[in-house]
Amino acid sequence: MENKKPLPQTDRRSFLKAGTLVTAATLIPGIASAQEGAKEIRVALVGCGGRGTGAASQSLAVPGTKLVAMADAFEDNVNRAYETLKKQFGDRVDVPAENRVHGFEAFKKAIDSADLVLLCTPPGFRPAHFEYAVEKGKHVFMEKPVAVDGPGVRKVIEAAKAADAKKLKVVCGLQRHYQNSYLETLEKVKEGLIGEISSTQVYWSGGGVWTRARQEGMTEMEYQMRNWYYFNWICGDHIAEQHIHNLDVSNWFIGTHPAKANGIGGRTKRIGKDWGEIYDHHYVEYTYPDGTIMNSQCKHWDGTWSKVSETIVGTKGTATPGMIKDRAGKVIWRFSGENNNPYQTEHDVLVQHIREDKPINDAFFTADSTLTSIMGRMATYSGQEITWEQALNSDLDTMPKVLAWDADPGPKPGSDGLYPAPIPGETKVV
Ligand SMILES: NC(=O)c1ccc[n+]([C@@H]2O[C@H](COP(=O)([O-])OP(=O)(O)OC[C@H]3O[C@@H](n4cnc5c(N)ncnc54)[C@H](O)[C@@H]3O)[C@@H](O)[C@H]2O)c1
């Protein structure tokens, strides 16, 4: 991948001074003073669901911001988010009816109206929305993942380069990068407490998420848009949607992305009309360029062992978030700093960088971690070993040619109502 910027290259690092964590609490007064007499920042929200509403409230919790536009595919979702935010923030939510927009093209009007845009739709749409926001010269907060396929990742990388050229500020929702316990653990690993990293194990193993049932009269496009988690062109499978957080931590601590992946996966438990085409489990062995192995597992199996975490194994010890043990299992360091809310810190930091015109662009490392998850999915779906280059250069563009409520989204249920799932050894991914 051309993106050879070191992964932790942003000014997050400036939080850490000589091993001491400068936490969100010490950062916020800086923001407050920086914004005295400063111009108000007009914010637009694109994708008014659960995370979008959360991101908007975190953006509005930063002094000097105002929400001025909201867009969603569905009118009811815009209205629900508007009511929630209006109740919470009053005049800081200044979104007249003409700026509460819906439909596939609504994102353009919202982005046009603002200085800073929050891109919080499902990930299939992120590349197009990010590209448009950068073209229009807007600062961006965008959720992870940032794409669902190789063409999408390439588009994000190009837009990220354009954002740098325009001095736009970009923060992404891999919030562990803004979480004090992770930041300080990374510092300790860099100081050598676990020696050389020899392998990593990462997990998002637990139960599943919501389903949204098909309603009478829905077109196939509307159904898939409502129940988006289970369709790859919108979601990318849960290995991308959720497990990206853990894959990203391994990349971040190691300092690069894997060179190849092989794995196994399938649908064992979650088979039915409501669960679209995605797998319910993946186990992937990733190999980094120097031979370091990352073992990754993610599953959506209700009622089974669960773990969402990362283990970094070194020649002298093992790091987990906030704790380091030596080879004998004795705890040799434990995080004792201030626990912060990383979802809030992301927005504090973004606004601070906008106000001080300091560079920050998380899109490169988020694109890297997004492609890591896509490479794993390609490996489990095909049953083949997949290289980084194959994943990145793949021309398998999953986005429908036409985005309209009566258009064909691609995946089709069989006569039994079930959507076909990938079959290793048969499904082609490159
Ligand atoms: N960082 C985190 O910890 C975290 C947590 C939750 C969700 N997320 C991410 O946030 C994103 C959204 O997840 P969510 O839980 O809010 O889902 P959600 O279903 O609650 O909300 C998504 C919203 O986007 C809208 N939408 C879909 N396509 C659109 C389009 N083309 N244009 C405009 N609006 C569109 C939907 O109608 C819906 O209202 C996902 O990428 C998810 O991974 C991140």
The ligand as an SDF file (V2000), in Angstrom:
LIG
                    3D

 44 48  0  0  0  0  0  0  0  0999 V2000
  -16.6790    3.5070   17.0090 N   0  0  0  0  0  0  0  0  0  0  0  0
  -17.5940    2.7490   17.5630 C   0  0  0  0  0  0  0  0  0  0  0  0
  -17.4140    2.1800   18.6380 O   0  0  0  0  0  0  0  0  0  0  0  0
  -18.8930    2.5570   16.8560 C   0  0  0  0  0  0  0  0  0  0  0  0
  -20.0180    2.1400   17.5850 C   0  0  0  0  0  0  0  0  0  0  0  0
  -21.2210    1.9590   16.8880 C   0  0  0  0  0  0  0  0  0  0  0  0
  -21.2630    2.1620   15.5140 C   0  0  0  0  0  0  0  0  0  0  0  0
  -20.1420    2.5720   14.8490 N   0  0  0  0  0  0  0  0  0  0  0  0
  -20.1640    2.7600   13.3970 C   0  0  0  0  0  0  0  0  0  0  0  0
  -21.0890    3.7720   13.0450 O   0  0  0  0  0  0  0  0  0  0  0  0
  -21.6830    3.4650   11.7880 C   0  0  0  0  0  0  0  0  0  0  0  0
  -23.1990    3.5120   11.9340 C   0  0  0  0  0  0  0  0  0  0  0  0
  -23.6000    2.5340   12.8760 O   0  0  0  0  0  0  0  0  0  0  0  0
  -24.9330    2.7160   13.7570 P   0  0  0  0  0  0  0  0  0  0  0  0
  -24.8100    1.7740   14.8670 O   0  0  0  0  0  0  0  0  0  0  0  0
  -25.1630    4.1590   14.0290 O   0  0  0  0  0  0  0  0  0  0  0  0
  -26.0390    2.1870   12.7360 O   0  0  0  0  0  0  0  0  0  0  0  0
  -27.5600    2.6890   12.6350 P   0  0  0  0  0  0  0  0  0  0  0  0
  -28.2700    1.7230   11.7750 O   0  0  0  0  0  0  0  0  0  0  0  0
  -28.0750    2.9690   14.0000 O   0  0  0  0  0  0  0  0  0  0  0  0
  -27.4260    4.0800   11.8790 O   0  0  0  0  0  0  0  0  0  0  0  0
  -26.9910    4.2040   10.5630 C   0  0  0  0  0  0  0  0  0  0  0  0
  -27.8150    5.3240    9.9430 C   0  0  0  0  0  0  0  0  0  0  0  0
  -27.2800    5.6440    8.6650 O   0  0  0  0  0  0  0  0  0  0  0  0
  -28.3740    5.8310    7.7800 C   0  0  0  0  0  0  0  0  0  0  0  0
  -27.9390    5.6250    6.3940 N   0  0  0  0  0  0  0  0  0  0  0  0
  -27.7020    4.4780    5.7450 C   0  0  0  0  0  0  0  0  0  0  0  0
  -27.2840    4.7250    4.4950 N   0  0  0  0  0  0  0  0  0  0  0  0
  -27.2750    6.0610    4.3480 C   0  0  0  0  0  0  0  0  0  0  0  0
  -26.9450    6.9230    3.2710 C   0  0  0  0  0  0  0  0  0  0  0  0
  -26.5300    6.4450    2.0800 N   0  0  0  0  0  0  0  0  0  0  0  0
  -27.0480    8.2540    3.4420 N   0  0  0  0  0  0  0  0  0  0  0  0
  -27.4730    8.7560    4.6350 C   0  0  0  0  0  0  0  0  0  0  0  0
  -27.8250    7.9790    5.6790 N   0  0  0  0  0  0  0  0  0  0  0  0
  -27.7050    6.6470    5.5450 C   0  0  0  0  0  0  0  0  0  0  0  0
  -29.3900    4.7910    8.2410 C   0  0  0  0  0  0  0  0  0  0  0  0
  -30.6810    5.0370    7.7260 O   0  0  0  0  0  0  0  0  0  0  0  0
  -29.2760    4.9190    9.7460 C   0  0  0  0  0  0  0  0  0  0  0  0
  -30.1190    5.9150   10.2560 O   0  0  0  0  0  0  0  0  0  0  0  0
  -21.1360    2.1020   11.3860 C   0  0  0  0  0  0  0  0  0  0  0  0
  -20.0610    2.2600   10.4950 O   0  0  0  0  0  0  0  0  0  0  0  0
  -20.6320    1.5180   12.6830 C   0  0  0  0  0  0  0  0  0  0  0  0
  -19.5470    0.6370   12.5210 O   0  0  0  0  0  0  0  0  0  0  0  0
  -18.9770    2.7790   15.5050 C   0  0  0  0  0  0  0  0  0  0  0  0
  1  2  1  0
  2  3  2  0
  2  4  1  0
  4  5  1  0
  4 44  2  0
  5  6  2  0
  6  7  1  0
  7  8  2  0
  8  9  1  0
  8 44  1  0
  9 10  1  0
  9 42  1  0
 10 11  1  0
 11 12  1  0
 11 40  1  0
 12 13  1  0
 13 14  1  0
 14 15  2  0
 14 16  1  0
 14 17  1  0
 17 18  1  0
 18 19  2  0
 18 20  1  0
 18 21  1  0
 21 22  1  0
 22 23  1  0
 23 24  1  0
 23 38  1  0
 24 25  1  0
 25 26  1  0
 25 36  1  0
 26 27  1  0
 26 35  1  0
 27 28  2  0
 28 29  1  0
 29 30  1  0
 29 35  2  0
 30 31  1  0
 30 32  2  0
 32 33  1  0
 33 34  2  0
 34 35  1  0
 36 37  1  0
 36 38  1  0
 38 39  1  0
 40 41  1  0
 40 42  1  0
 42 43  1  0
M  CHG  2   8   1  16  -1
M  END
$$$$
